[in-house]
C-alpha cells in the first residue's frame, strides 16, 4: 500500500508551506491552569462517585477486577485506575494513510483537519436541493477529499442511504471510503461482528493483518456513551472488538449543553470528559498498548428551539476548555469544529466555520472533524463547501504559524540597501526567494482588481467553489489501489470505481 499518490492537478503548486501539521509552540490557553485542573479533577470525581449506568457485563467484570464497584446499576471507577490510564496513555498515535505521505502522527502540537458528520443528506450542486445521500455520493466525497491538499483525513461524511442491510451498510461504507482516498479513513460499526468484517477488508488491502496493525489506515468512531453518564452497551462491544483487531478507536461523546449535559460550559465539559474517560480507561484495561484518541464533543444547544447550534460562539469556548484539559493530561484528542447551521455556502457558513475551526487550531486540538463540507447543523454535505473549506483551512493554518524572528528575517542590511537604491522591495532577491515559500495563495477567494472583477462572471466564493468541485469530480480519480483490487471491490460492492475513460 505504498504506491505514490498522483498529485492532483487541483492543488495550488506554488504553496510550499506544510499546512497539515501546525508548528505553533505557543498554544492558546483561554482558561488558566488552576481552572483547567479544577475541570480535570471534577471529571475524575464524576466518574468515581457518580459513575456510568448500563455497563455491559463484560465491561463490569473488567472494571471490578481493577478496583471498581457497583452501586445499584452504576459502575464506579476508582480514581487510581483513571489516573493510571491517563498517565500511561499513548502520547502520539499513528493514523496511517494508504500511502506514507498521508500518515498522521496524532498528538503533541500536531493539528489536522478533515471531514466528518455522517450526514443523511447531500446538497446538490447547481440546484441547492437537499436529497438523501447514497453510496456513490460517499465515494465522490472521498475522492474529492483525496484531491484537496488541506483536508488531511476522510471521516465518513455521508451515509449510504440506499443500503438497508446493516452489515452491508458498514462494510460498503468502509470500502467506498478506502477506495476513494489514500488518506486515513474513519468509519463506524453498528455491531461488533461488523468490526470483524471491516478488519478483514483492511487486512486484505494491507496484504496481511500484521501489515495493517503496523500501519492502520482505518480507525473507528465509537460513541460509547449516551449522555448523561450512560453506556451504549453495543458500542462497548464494538470498542472491545476493535481493540482486539488492532483498529484505532476514537472514544467520542456528544453532550448537548442544557439538554443531555449541564447548562454551564464548565459542567458540560466536566461531564463530557468523565464520559470520555470511561471509554479510555476501558481500552487501557483491555490493552495498554492499544491506540485510542479522545473525542470530547460538548455541543451547544439553542435553548430557544432545542436544536444544535454548532456555529455559536459558546461552541468555541466549550471546545477550547475540553481541549485544554486533554492537553493537560497529554492525551491525543479530536473535536468537532465547522458545524455551521447555515444551509448555504454563504457569509454565515464562513464566519461560523472560521470561528470554531480557528479556535480549535489555536488551542491545539489534534484532529478537527467536520471541518470540511458540513452544512445545516451536520445534516448535510455540500461538495462546493468542501472546496471552499479546504481553502479556509489552509488560510487558518497559515495564519497560526508564528513567523521566525532573527537577524535574517529582520533584514536590516536589505532595508539599508533598498532605501538607498530602488526604494522598493519588489525586485529584491529575498522577495522573489520567499514569494513561494512564505505565502499561501488562495485559489477560490477573489483577489481580482475591481476592473477585472467587473469584466468577469462576478461569481461569489460559494459559486466558484461549486464550479471547482464539479471540475474535480469530473476529472480526478484516485490511483492508489492496484487494478486487481479495484476490480474486486467493484464486483463485491458495486461501487462503480472505474474512470469514465476506461
JODA-V593109 format. One record per residue. SS is DSSP state (A for helix, B for strand, O for the rest). OMEGA is omega as a letter, one per 30 degrees, with the letter a starting at -180 (none if undefined). Layout:
BEGIN
ss:SS omega:OMEGA
ss:SS omega:OMEGA
END
This chain:
BEGIN
ss:O omega:a
ss:O omega:l
ss:O omega:a
ss:O omega:a
ss:O omega:l
ss:O omega:a
ss:O omega:l
ss:O omega:l
ss:O omega:a
ss:O omega:a
ss:O omega:l
ss:O omega:a
ss:O omega:a
ss:O omega:a
ss:O omega:a
ss:O omega:a
ss:O omega:l
ss:O omega:a
ss:O omega:a
ss:O omega:l
ss:O omega:a
ss:O omega:a
ss:O omega:a
ss:O omega:l
ss:O omega:a
ss:O omega:a
ss:O omega:l
ss:O omega:a
ss:O omega:a
ss:O omega:l
ss:O omega:a
ss:O omega:a
ss:A omega:a
ss:A omega:l
ss:A omega:l
ss:A omega:l
ss:A omega:l
ss:A omega:l
ss:A omega:l
ss:A omega:a
ss:A omega:a
ss:A omega:a
ss:A omega:l
ss:A omega:l
ss:A omega:l
ss:A omega:a
ss:A omega:a
ss:A omega:a
ss:A omega:l
ss:O omega:l
ss:O omega:a
ss:B omega:l
ss:B omega:l
ss:O omega:l
ss:O omega:l
ss:O omega:a
ss:A omega:a
ss:A omega:a
ss:A omega:l
ss:A omega:a
ss:A omega:a
ss:A omega:a
ss:A omega:l
ss:A omega:l
ss:A omega:a
ss:O omega:l
ss:O omega:l
ss:O omega:l
ss:B omega:l
ss:B omega:l
ss:B omega:a
ss:O omega:l
ss:O omega:a
ss:B omega:l
ss:B omega:a
ss:B omega:a
ss:O omega:l
ss:O omega:a
ss:A omega:a
ss:A omega:l
ss:A omega:l
ss:A omega:a
ss:A omega:l
ss:A omega:l
ss:A omega:l
ss:A omega:a
ss:A omega:a
ss:O omega:l
ss:O omega:l
ss:O omega:l
ss:O omega:l
ss:B omega:a
ss:B omega:l
ss:B omega:l
ss:B omega:a
ss:O omega:l
ss:O omega:l
ss:O omega:l
ss:O omega:a
ss:A omega:a
ss:A omega:l
ss:A omega:l
ss:O omega:l
ss:B omega:l
ss:B omega:a
ss:B omega:a
ss:B omega:l
ss:O omega:a
ss:O omega:l
ss:O omega:l
ss:O omega:l
ss:B omega:l
ss:B omega:l
ss:B omega:a
ss:O omega:l
ss:O omega:l
ss:O omega:a
ss:O omega:a
ss:B omega:l
ss:O omega:a
ss:B omega:l
ss:B omega:l
ss:B omega:a
ss:O omega:l
ss:O omega:l
ss:O omega:a
ss:O omega:a
ss:O omega:l
ss:O omega:l
ss:B omega:l
ss:B omega:l
ss:B omega:a
ss:O omega:a
ss:O omega:a
ss:A omega:l
ss:A omega:l
ss:A omega:l
ss:A omega:l
ss:A omega:l
ss:A omega:l
ss:A omega:a
ss:A omega:a
ss:A omega:l
ss:A omega:l
ss:A omega:a
ss:A omega:a
ss:A omega:a
ss:O omega:a
ss:O omega:a
ss:O omega:l
ss:O omega:a
ss:O omega:l
ss:B omega:l
ss:B omega:l
ss:B omega:a
ss:O omega:a
ss:O omega:a
ss:B omega:l
ss:O omega:l
ss:O omega:a
ss:O omega:l
ss:O omega:l
ss:O omega:a
ss:O omega:a
ss:O omega:a
ss:A omega:l
ss:A omega:l
ss:A omega:l
ss:A omega:a
ss:A omega:a
ss:A omega:l
ss:A omega:l
ss:A omega:l
ss:A omega:a
ss:A omega:a
ss:A omega:a
ss:A omega:a
ss:A omega:l
ss:A omega:a
ss:A omega:a
ss:O omega:l
ss:O omega:l
ss:O omega:a
ss:B omega:a
ss:B omega:l
ss:B omega:l
ss:B omega:l
ss:O omega:l
ss:O omega:a
ss:O omega:l
ss:O omega:a
ss:A omega:a
ss:A omega:l
ss:A omega:l
ss:A omega:l
ss:A omega:a
ss:A omega:l
ss:A omega:l
ss:A omega:a
ss:A omega:l
ss:A omega:l
ss:A omega:l
ss:A omega:l
ss:A omega:a
ss:A omega:a
ss:A omega:a
ss:O omega:l
ss:O omega:l
ss:A omega:a
ss:A omega:a
ss:A omega:a
ss:A omega:a
ss:A omega:l
ss:A omega:a
ss:O omega:a
ss:O omega:a
ss:O omega:l
ss:B omega:l
ss:B omega:a
ss:B omega:l
ss:B omega:l
ss:B omega:l
ss:O omega:a
ss:O omega:a
ss:B omega:l
ss:B omega:a
ss:O omega:g
ss:O omega:l
ss:O omega:l
ss:B omega:l
ss:B omega:l
ss:O omega:a
ss:A omega:a
ss:A omega:l
ss:A omega:l
ss:A omega:l
ss:A omega:l
ss:A omega:l
ss:A omega:a
ss:A omega:a
ss:A omega:l
ss:A omega:l
ss:A omega:l
ss:A omega:a
ss:A omega:l
ss:O omega:l
ss:O omega:l
ss:B omega:a
ss:B omega:l
ss:B omega:l
ss:B omega:a
ss:B omega:l
ss:B omega:l
ss:B omega:l
ss:B omega:l
ss:B omega:a
ss:B omega:a
ss:O omega:l
ss:O omega:l
ss:O omega:l
ss:B omega:a
ss:O omega:a
ss:O omega:l
ss:O omega:l
ss:A omega:a
ss:A omega:a
ss:A omega:l
ss:A omega:a
ss:A omega:a
ss:A omega:l
ss:A omega:l
ss:A omega:l
ss:A omega:l
ss:A omega:l
ss:A omega:l
ss:A omega:a
ss:A omega:l
ss:A omega:l
ss:A omega:a
ss:A omega:l
ss:A omega:l
ss:A omega:l
ss:A omega:l
ss:A omega:l
ss:A omega:a
ss:A omega:a
ss:O omega:a
ss:O omega:a
ss:O omega:a
ss:O omega:l
ss:O omega:l
ss:B omega:a
ss:B omega:l
ss:B omega:l
ss:B omega:l
ss:B omega:a
ss:B omega:l
ss:B omega:a
ss:B omega:a
ss:B omega:l
ss:B omega:l
ss:B omega:a
ss:O omega:l
ss:O omega:a
ss:O omega:a
ss:O omega:l
ss:B omega:l
ss:B omega:l
ss:O omega:a
ss:O omega:l
ss:O omega:a
ss:O omega:l
ss:A omega:l
ss:A omega:l
ss:A omega:l
ss:A omega:l
ss:A omega:a
ss:A omega:l
ss:A omega:a
ss:A omega:a
ss:A omega:l
ss:A omega:a
ss:A omega:l
ss:A omega:l
ss:A omega:l
ss:A omega:l
ss:A omega:l
ss:A omega:l
ss:A omega:a
ss:O omega:a
ss:O omega:l
ss:O omega:a
ss:B omega:l
ss:B omega:l
ss:B omega:l
ss:B omega:l
ss:O omega:a
ss:O omega:a
ss:O omega:a
ss:O omega:l
ss:O omega:a
ss:O omega:l
ss:O omega:a
ss:O omega:l
ss:O omega:a
ss:O omega:a
ss:A omega:l
ss:A omega:l
ss:A omega:a
ss:A omega:a
ss:A omega:l
ss:A omega:l
ss:A omega:l
ss:A omega:a
ss:A omega:a
ss:A omega:l
ss:A omega:a
ss:A omega:l
ss:A omega:l
ss:A omega:l
ss:A omega:a
ss:A omega:l
ss:A omega:l
ss:O omega:l
ss:O omega:a
ss:O omega:l
ss:B omega:l
ss:B omega:l
ss:B omega:a
ss:O omega:a
ss:O omega:a
ss:O omega:l
ss:O omega:a
ss:B omega:l
ss:B omega:l
ss:O omega:l
ss:O omega:l
ss:O omega:a
ss:O omega:a
ss:B omega:l
ss:B omega:l
ss:B omega:a
ss:A omega:l
ss:A omega:l
ss:A omega:l
ss:A omega:l
ss:A omega:l
ss:A omega:a
ss:A omega:l
ss:A omega:l
ss:A omega:l
ss:A omega:l
ss:A omega:l
ss:A omega:l
ss:A omega:a
ss:A omega:l
ss:A omega:l
ss:A omega:a
ss:A omega:a
ss:O omega:l
ss:O omega:a
ss:O omega:a
ss:O omega:l
ss:O omega:l
ss:O omega:l
ss:O omega:a
ss:A omega:a
ss:A omega:a
ss:A omega:l
ss:A omega:l
ss:O omega:a
ss:A omega:a
ss:A omega:l
ss:A omega:l
ss:A omega:l
ss:A omega:a
ss:A omega:a
ss:A omega:a
ss:A omega:l
ss:O omega:a
ss:O omega:a
ss:O omega:a
ss:O omega:l
ss:O omega:a
ss:O omega:a
ss:O omega:a
ss:O omega:a
ss:O omega:a
ss:A omega:a
ss:A omega:l
ss:A omega:l
ss:A omega:a
ss:A omega:a
ss:A omega:a
ss:O omega:l
ss:O omega:a
ss:O omega:a
ss:O omega:a
ss:O omega:l
ss:O omega:a
ss:O omega:l
ss:O omega:a
ss:O omega:a
ss:O omega:l
ss:O omega:a
ss:O omega:l
ss:O omega:l
ss:O omega:l
ss:O omega:l
ss:A omega:a
ss:A omega:l
ss:A omega:a
ss:A omega:a
ss:A omega:a
ss:O omega:a
ss:O omega:l
ss:O omega:l
ss:O omega:l
ss:O omega:l
ss:O omega:a
ss:A omega:l
ss:A omega:a
ss:A omega:l
ss:A omega:l
ss:A omega:l
ss:A omega:l
ss:A omega:l
ss:A omega:l
ss:A omega:l
ss:A omega:l
ss:A omega:l
ss:A omega:a
ss:A omega:l
ss:A omega:a
ss:A omega:a
ss:O omega:l
ss:O omega:a
ss:O omega:a
ss:O omega:a
ss:O omega:a
ss:O omega:l
ss:O omega:a
ss:A omega:a
ss:A omega:l
ss:A omega:l
ss:A omega:l
ss:A omega:l
ss:A omega:l
ss:A omega:l
ss:A omega:a
ss:A omega:a
ss:A omega:a
ss:A omega:a
ss:O omega:a
ss:O omega:a
ss:O omega:a
ss:O omega:a
ss:O omega:l
ss:O omega:a
ss:O omega:a
ss:O omega:a
ss:O omega:none
END
